[in-house]
């Protein structure tokens, strides 16, 4: 998670969150119980949905702002208010 803070690219930040959440999935599998496995399956489905949506949103930001560099995305609300 500390590596994520040092990033300045939106897509790299999202990639770091993807990797960091793998630990939660491994924890559920490591429980070796039916509840742990069920929770892991639910979490994987949820995470796929959320991460896909976040990467699509990052693509829209890149399209409107011309970059995914967080330092250069200032003023995006003026270019694309909605």
N, C-alpha and C positions, 0 to 999 in steps of 0.2 A: 504494500500500500504506500510505503514511503517513496518508492520509485514513481508512483503515479503523480505525486505532488510536484515532482521536478519536471514533468513533461509540459510542453507548450503547444502540443498539437492535439486537437480534439479527438481525433480517431485513435491516437496512441493512448490517451487517457481512458477511452472506452475499452481498448484492448487490455490495459492493465486491470481494469475492474473485472473483465471476463476471467482473467487468469487468477485473480485473487478470490473469486467466488468458487473456483474449483475446490478449494479447501473445504468449504461448506458441504459440497457434494461428497467429497471423500469422507468427511466426518459422518454423514448419514449412512454411507456404505459400510464404514468401519464399525458402526453400531451392531451390525449383523443381526438385526431383528426385522420382523415384518414391518413394524412401524417406521423404522429407520429407512428401509428400502422404499416404502410407500412415500415417505416424506421426500426422499431423494428424487424419485420419479416426478413428483409434483413440482419440486424446486427446479429440476431440469427443464420441464415444460414451461414453467413460469419464466425462468431465466432466458430461454430461447426467445420467447415472445418479447420480453422487455428489451433485451440486447438488440434484437432485430429492429425494433421500433427506434431505439436510440441511434443505431447506425443509419437508419433511413433519415432521421432528423438531422444527423451530422451531414449527410449528403445534401439535404436541402440548405443547410447553413453554408456548405461549401459552394453550392450553386449560386446562392444569393450574395454571399460575401466574397467569393472568389478564392477563398483559402480556408484551411482549417486551423491555421496558426492562431492561437488564442490572443497573442499580442497584437495581431493585425486585424482582429475582428471588431474593433471599436466602431461605433456608429452604425451597427447593423440594424438597429431599430429604425433609423431614418431611411435606410434602403428598403427594408422589408418590415413594415410595422405589424403585419399580421402573419 
